[in-house]
Amino acid sequence: MTLTSKKRDELAGWLFIAPQALGFLAFVVAPLAAVVWYSFQDVNLLAGTSAFAGADNYAKLFDDPTAPKVARATAIFCVGLVVLNLALALSLALLLNLKLRGTTVFRTVFFSPVVVTLVAWTIVWNFLLQDNGGINALMQTVGIDGPNWLRGNGTAMLSVIVVQVLKNVGLNMVLFLAALQGIPQSIVEASQLDGAGPWRRFRSVTLPMISPTTLLTAIITVAGALQVFAQIQVLTLGGPADSTNVLVFYFYQQAFANHDLGYGSALAVVLFLVILVLTLLQWRMRKRWVFHES
């Protein structure tokens, strides 16, 4: 059978995407389908048995006394992380865009945590934030007795958020910097000729021009915030009193610590739906505030 030139090109294209497509099916679609299936099952991992449970695992969410605490901790972590990360990343990018002396070193310092292994980064901060750790030792040099950062109800969540922000702020900083450097200088000069001050230029020129990048960073930061696990596992184990027990960690506890795979899978499906809805909501709202979107 002789293939035409068009058919050969099509075959070549399918062969090129085949590894990626097979990997996506094997490691994304298949596990997702398995999680949905398990969420309707009553699975006993220790006994190796499984029985259809209908929507019982989802109904259990409404009777679980820990679920409201988990939802609250997840919301606080997500909002705190996204706001602090984006605000700090944009501020750092604006400073770097001024092209002051030492900006290369400054950029390297803030981006280097991005390439550090997450677990290693978190373990180091676990030592620093202990009651007798480096942070409190530094505060004692100026006469301040620091709290036990990871065991206090008011400081544990803040500590986890700050650790995560410092880990990933460099990535968003670089994205914002690229967006700032892509703003046409003619537009900035025109606003200056019109008498716009620094704040007015930032609000009316800079923010609209970098809004596509703001949308991108918001989507990836929100999705990442809702999937945090290693930091909670290493720093707080969800404590104290479930104040840092976010949805992913609670799913892990139920599925693998309590061996309730059905309920854990239901929590995972809920997490997937929350991320999906928030992503679609941000994408739909882009037309209201993203420049050039209509």
SVG drawing of the C-alpha trace seen along z (x, -y; Angstrom):
<svg xmlns="http://www.w3.org/2000/svg" viewBox="-26 -66 52 76">
<polyline fill="none" stroke="black" stroke-width="0.4" points="0.0,0.0 1.5,-3.3 0.9,-6.3 0.4,-9.7 2.5,-12.6 -0.4,-14.0 -0.9,-10.6 2.8,-10.2 2.8,-13.6 -0.3,-12.7 1.2,-9.4 4.5,-11.1 2.5,-13.6 0.6,-10.8 3.9,-9.0 5.5,-12.1 2.6,-12.7 2.1,-9.0 4.6,-8.9 3.0,-11.9 -0.5,-10.7 0.2,-7.3 1.8,-8.8 -1.2,-11.1 -3.6,-8.2 -1.6,-6.0 -0.6,-8.5 -3.5,-11.0 -6.7,-9.7 -6.4,-6.1 -5.6,-7.2 -8.3,-9.8 -10.9,-7.3 -9.7,-4.9 -10.1,-7.5 -13.7,-8.3 -14.5,-4.5 -13.0,-4.0 -15.0,-7.0 -18.2,-4.9 -16.7,-1.9 -16.3,-0.7 -12.7,0.4 -11.0,2.3 -7.3,2.2 -6.3,4.5 -8.8,7.2 -8.4,6.6 -12.2,6.3 -14.3,3.9 -18.1,3.3 -20.3,0.8 -21.2,-2.0 -23.1,-4.4 -22.9,-8.0 -22.2,-7.1 -18.6,-8.4 -19.8,-11.8 -22.6,-11.9 -20.0,-11.2 -18.5,-14.6 -21.5,-16.3 -21.3,-14.2 -17.6,-14.5 -16.8,-16.9 -13.3,-17.5 -14.5,-18.5 -15.3,-22.2 -11.9,-22.6 -10.3,-21.2 -12.3,-23.5 -11.4,-26.5 -7.7,-25.7 -7.6,-25.1 -9.3,-28.4 -7.0,-30.3 -3.9,-28.7 -5.0,-29.3 -6.0,-32.9 -3.0,-33.8 -0.6,-32.1 -2.0,-33.5 -2.3,-37.1 1.2,-37.1 2.9,-35.3 1.5,-37.5 2.0,-40.7 5.6,-39.9 6.5,-38.6 5.1,-41.7 6.9,-44.0 10.2,-42.2 9.8,-42.3 9.1,-46.0 12.3,-46.5 14.3,-44.4 12.8,-46.2 14.4,-49.5 17.8,-48.0 19.7,-49.0 23.1,-47.7 23.2,-44.2 19.9,-43.1 21.5,-39.9 22.5,-38.8 19.2,-39.8 17.3,-37.9 19.5,-34.8 18.9,-34.9 15.1,-34.9 14.9,-32.4 17.4,-29.8 14.8,-28.4 12.6,-27.4 15.2,-24.8 15.8,-23.5 14.2,-20.2 10.9,-20.9 11.4,-18.4 15.0,-19.6 13.8,-23.2 11.0,-22.3 13.2,-20.3 15.6,-23.2 12.7,-25.6 11.4,-23.0 14.7,-23.3 14.7,-27.1 11.1,-27.5 11.4,-25.2 11.1,-26.8 14.9,-26.7 15.6,-27.1 17.4,-29.7 14.6,-32.2 14.0,-32.5 17.8,-32.6 18.0,-35.5 15.1,-37.3 16.7,-36.8 19.8,-38.7 17.5,-41.8 15.7,-40.9 12.6,-39.3 11.3,-35.9 9.8,-34.2 6.9,-31.8 6.9,-28.1 6.0,-28.9 4.9,-25.5 2.9,-24.6 0.9,-27.8 -2.6,-28.2 -1.9,-31.7 1.5,-31.1 1.5,-27.6 -0.6,-28.5 1.4,-31.7 4.6,-29.8 3.6,-27.3 2.4,-30.0 5.6,-32.0 7.7,-28.9 5.8,-28.1 5.9,-31.7 9.6,-32.0 10.0,-28.7 8.0,-29.7 7.9,-33.5 11.0,-33.5 9.1,-31.8 6.2,-34.3 8.8,-37.1 10.5,-36.0 7.2,-35.8 6.2,-39.3 9.6,-40.6 9.4,-39.2 5.9,-40.8 7.2,-44.2 10.1,-44.2 7.6,-43.4 5.7,-46.7 6.3,-49.0 8.3,-52.0 6.3,-54.2 3.2,-53.7 5.1,-54.5 6.5,-57.7 3.1,-58.7 1.6,-58.4 4.4,-60.5 3.8,-63.2 0.1,-63.2 1.2,-64.0 0.6,-60.6 2.5,-60.1 4.1,-56.8 1.0,-55.5 -1.3,-56.4 1.1,-54.8 1.2,-51.7 -2.5,-51.5 -3.5,-52.5 -0.6,-51.2 1.5,-48.6 -1.3,-46.5 -3.4,-46.3 -0.4,-45.4 0.8,-42.6 -2.7,-41.3 -2.3,-38.1 0.7,-37.2 -1.3,-38.0 -3.9,-35.6 -1.4,-32.9 0.4,-33.3 -3.0,-33.4 -4.1,-30.1 -0.9,-28.2 -0.6,-29.6 -4.2,-28.8 -3.9,-25.2 -0.5,-24.8 -1.9,-26.1 -4.8,-23.6 -2.3,-20.7 0.1,-21.4 1.2,-18.3 4.9,-18.0 5.1,-21.2 2.2,-20.1 3.7,-16.6 7.1,-17.9 6.2,-21.0 3.0,-20.5 1.3,-17.2 -1.9,-19.1 -1.8,-20.5 -2.2,-22.1 -5.9,-21.2 -6.3,-20.7 -5.5,-24.4 -3.2,-23.5 -5.0,-20.3 -5.6,-21.1 -7.6,-19.0 -4.8,-17.1 -3.2,-16.2 -6.6,-15.1 -7.2,-13.0 -3.8,-11.3 -4.7,-10.7 -8.0,-9.1 -6.8,-7.0 -3.4,-5.8 -3.3,-6.3 -6.9,-5.3 -7.1,-2.9 -10.5,-4.4 -9.7,-4.5 -13.3,-5.1 -13.7,-8.2 -10.2,-9.4 -11.0,-9.0 -14.2,-11.1 -12.1,-13.8 -9.7,-13.6 -12.7,-14.0 -13.9,-17.0 -10.4,-18.5 -10.3,-17.9 -13.7,-19.6 -12.7,-22.6 -9.5,-23.2 -11.5,-22.7 -14.2,-25.2 -11.8,-27.8 -9.7,-27.5 -12.7,-27.8 -14.0,-30.7 -10.7,-32.6 -10.7,-31.8 -14.2,-33.1 -13.5,-36.3 -10.5,-37.1 -12.6,-39.1 -13.4,-41.6 -9.8,-42.5 -7.3,-40.9 -6.1,-43.4 -6.8,-42.4 -9.5,-39.9 -13.0,-40.3"/>
</svg>
